[in-house]
């Protein structure tokens, strides 16, 4: 079996390794960096900045309280960036080694379709080669969206998330356009480093993928960090202003509002990175560049698959792409493999970090589902009190009749690690009773999950009961 994979990000390289395990002759074509956006200018670099920023925030705000007294805390931003680069380098080097171990041939170059199922590869040395295979997997990911805002493209003070991860010095002020995951994660990092942050958002809410209660805990914390939020403020234009820029918005009354800053971060989402593929020549169906696929990641063209951010209708997450990659390869090999997003967690690495899987309370209401809710505040958990003073909560949504887990939402210490327990519960169709019956080790933040499950029945141990016991 000969398989060509276009793109070496978390979707492409995982698909390549899985194909190698199954004995395929695999060629992976990457035009820039192995590891894709995630490892080079996305997930991993952002979390490196956030780790450094969180450490600074904890020392500044919690250190004295717990007996760690530091005078003259200084952020060496150059070393912050250097540490980020070192981590990314280690991971991408590791991926190259894994690909060699699985006998994957890596080709550096750009790809385009010439006819359905046929490719032309322009190598970095300038040579061009026609390629075909038994199966092709498109894994080209996404790129930062550039909204049509007047003055955006010709202002050196305007950056995207890639630019925010490679600044040479810490800016004194920054306006963040967009209240989504990328914008708020970077807002938290720079605010903790000492940058004055202003977030402007066109909608009347932020982080729509999160449960409303969970989101509010995060917003309240970010406000304490000094981050200013301006909702329902669509951006009209960006003007140059000396060494910085001015973001011109309209508030909900229609009045013009101006925000000046040294840097402007545009974080309004991402679009599929498919422009150079010539999808029309490949006769591949797509929606404004996002490729249409079925649950086995098949496109409309036999033998051509697509995975990750470049597909239509799925979450744009690294672990989504990886799972899709395995699904596509296994389907190519005749296995009954389908991609099911039911257990796909969402993680937001703001301060405190948040995570969710399954249905939100808002979605349950929209669907007319009968449900019960259990909540537990991190303030009642010993480990959370130690880590961050007990800020945060866990919220479990369960079916009213049978107690099946419909959704789990959390914000606080270790939330992005704890969420996998909930994902397994939803995938295995477990109930609140099975959460309760599972002994959780002490002292850990994981105890909050069991406590929230107990609260569904009004049986919370470490908090006051709020309903009839069962």
Secondary structure, DSSP 4 states (H G I P E B T S, - for coil): -EEEEE--STTHHHHHHHHHHTT-EEEEEESS-TTHHHHHHSHHHHHHHHHHHHHHHHHHHTTTTTT---SS----HHHHHHHHHHHHHHHHHHHHHHHHHTT-EEEEEEEEEEETTEEEEEETTS-EEEE--SEEEE---EEE-----BTSTT-TTEE-HHHHTS-SS--SEEEEE--SHHHHHHHHHHHHHT-EEEEE-SSSSS-TTS-HHHHHHHHHHHHHTT-EEE-S-EEEEEEEETTEEEEEEE-TTS-EEEEEESEEEE-S-EEES-GGG-TTTTT--EETTEEP--TT-B-SSTTEEE-GGGBSSS---HHHHHHHHHHHHHHHTT------GGG--EEE-SSS-EEEEE--HHHHHHHT--EEEEEEEGGG-HHHHHHHSS--EEEEEEETTT-BEEEEEEESTTHHHHHHHHHHHHHTT-BHHHHHHSPPPSSSTTHHHHHHHHHHTT--SSS---S---
